[in-house]
Amino acid sequence: MKKILEVADLNISFHTFAGEVQAIRGVDFDLYEGETLAIVGESGSGKSVTTKSIMRLLPTGNSEIKKGKILFEDKDIAKASEKQMQKIRGKDISMIFQDPMTSLNPTMTVGKQIMEPLLKHQHLSKSKAKERALHLLELVGIPNPKERLKQYPHQFSGGMRQRVVIAIALACAPKILIADEPTTALDVTIQGQILDLMKDLQKQIETSIIFITHDLGVVANVADRVAVMYGGKIVEIGTVDEIFYNPQHPYTWGLISSMPSLDSKDEELYVIPGTPPDLLHPPKGDAFAPRNHYAMKIDLEEDPPMFKVSDTHFAATWLLHPDAPEVEPPVAVQERMAKFQAKQAASLKGEK
Amino acid sequence: MAKYLIKRVIYLVITLFIITSLTFFLMKFLPGSPFQNEEKLSEEQRVILDEKYGLDEPIPVQYAKYMVNIVKGDLGVSFQFDNQPVTDLLIKRMGPSLQLGFQAMFIGTLIGILLGVLAAMFQNTWIDYGSTFLAVLGKSIPSFVFAALLQYVIGVKLELLPVAAWDGFASSIMPTIALAIFPVATAARFMRTELIEVFGSDYITLAKAKGNSRMEVSFKHAIRNGLIPLVTVLGPMAVGLMTGSMVVEQIFSIPGIGEQFVKSIQTNDFPIIMGTTIFFAFLLTVIILIVDILYGIIDPRIRLQGGDKS
């Protein structure tokens, strides 16, 4: 598979009155053509900052890319000028936002808002752009597109508005689509429809998707690969199966244990104790150590590097060091691992 | 739309009726009489004059007669200006006042909007601080102080413009500036505050994410949304201009309604007081109606229901 985006050792800080907040502290990941990479993590773990930096949409006054590269088509976005970015935004990389109720301009017709990137990047004539906008509305499943084009956002429901936002994002068939919690503000039935629509459209226009969410159910539904973020770093990255059925990082264990499943009865859900780290004064060593039941002495001293689990699976925890003691993951995770191994064994048998 | 307009016009008439009645009775409580050197008049002369102007009748009767005349379109005759009909006097004086008012309102809001937009776009730079400083000055210095200052600097010292006269456009520049200070300040503050909020909203981020430049984002997406609250204060701003114009007209000796109004209050010229009040009230209610219609044009969310079915 071809690499379309490469983020290497990205460090981003915000300058506040209290001091420098190190929001992103060395993020590395690749995005391949046509895949969906989900980024999961708690609020404040740096998911949105990472993706906003890919579009260079961070507030200009107080944010700073301190170090690192964002390579897109041999260009380093981290060092691109505003002019260059304007040519990339909406054309090669576009974005879907969390709240469809506020992400459309209330005083502009939906048609005009869809036509805008078409007129801008593809230099279509007005009538051509209108035709294309009509087609896009049809594509995202909005009935009566002809009338709908002339309407304003307040005449659309939340789910319909998110469809419009998707139509805008996909107008120029971008190479990368960043979806920042696109279904969080929608109710569950609409969520499903929007996810299906996105999967369907991804196949049609062959775009890569970076999908930010904190809903692991959504991740299982859409993602090919998953990156787990904590305290401004990626702590584990792997394929969906690897993350869900063979997680290695204690934080991922915590996330999975706190997820309700069909088997769970009335028992209380697991909660990861403590609060996310204060990135104004990042802790020494592993940022997750204070909340980590499995933390060792070295976790408080030194930040763990990425250990390789498989060709596609990496995790930053000292537990993977050859000298580390064997530990038992939480019961919920063990059950999952067992189920996964049983399934794999069964499929292997079937193949034979 | 037509139904809405008819409703609004009915409200307008009711409002005018209430304002007229209130003013009528309040005016009758004013001390003194309309006659100059009253103490020199003999009792007989007074009776004759009172009878002539209908001031001998009980106040409710005077009120009833006045209201009937208004419906007929007759505002009475002035006591002090050679018994001319009030309507004629108003029409004659309306020109300069309306010209000043519109010039000040138009230029004032336009410059104010521009200042506000610049301040919001270049937030926390010297442009922003400068515009804030101007706005605070404009809001806190009364227009008559500013008028006197203009007269002294531009009129007397620099001799660029006539100090106090009314002939041609040049003589309208200084009073317009003096009057426009208030709308400039108001519009600038409103525009800045609202635009900063708009710039932080999601749809502006989306507009940027489409590849729009800063200018395109500001002019295509932000300003129209930022204008919405400003439209609301246009009405009160018009009131400010009207009251401001009374003093400013005096200072620049402009033969406008304001100047005549102030004189008529000083001399208890009842028909002129009433006529001017009704005129101002009418103007104001019409401006508020226009503002409400403007609102719908700028913001589709409050576009009047029933016009086009959606």
Boltz contact constraints between the chains, C-beta under 6 A:
constraints:
  - contact:
      token1: [A, 57]
      token2: [B, 208]
      max_distance: 6.0
  - contact:
      token1: [A, 86]
      token2: [B, 211]
      max_distance: 6.0
  - contact:
      token1: [A, 86]
      token2: [B, 213]
      max_distance: 6.0
  - contact:
      token1: [A, 89]
      token2: [B, 209]
      max_distance: 6.0
  - contact:
      token1: [A, 89]
      token2: [B, 211]
      max_distance: 6.0
  - contact:
      token1: [A, 90]
      token2: [B, 210]
      max_distance: 6.0
  - contact:
      token1: [A, 90]
      token2: [B, 211]
      max_distance: 6.0
  - contact:
      token1: [A, 95]
      token2: [B, 209]
      max_distance: 6.0
  - contact:
      token1: [A, 97]
      token2: [B, 202]
      max_distance: 6.0
  - contact:
      token1: [A, 102]
      token2: [B, 202]
      max_distance: 6.0
  - contact:
      token1: [A, 103]
      token2: [B, 202]
      max_distance: 6.0
  - contact:
      token1: [A, 103]
      token2: [B, 203]
      max_distance: 6.0
  - contact:
      token1: [A, 103]
      token2: [B, 206]
      max_distance: 6.0
  - contact:
      token1: [A, 104]
      token2: [B, 203]
      max_distance: 6.0
  - contact:
      token1: [A, 105]
      token2: [B, 203]
      max_distance: 6.0
  - contact:
      token1: [A, 105]
      token2: [B, 221]
      max_distance: 6.0
  - contact:
      token1: [A, 107]
      token2: [B, 224]
      max_distance: 6.0
  - contact:
      token1: [A, 107]
      token2: [B, 225]
      max_distance: 6.0
  - contact:
      token1: [A, 116]
      token2: [B, 210]
      max_distance: 6.0
  - contact:
      token1: [A, 117]
      token2: [B, 210]
      max_distance: 6.0
  - contact:
      token1: [A, 120]
      token2: [B, 211]
      max_distance: 6.0
  - contact:
      token1: [A, 152]
      token2: [B, 300]
      max_distance: 6.0
  - contact:
      token1: [A, 154]
      token2: [B, 301]
      max_distance: 6.0
  - contact:
      token1: [A, 155]
      token2: [B, 310]
      max_distance: 6.0
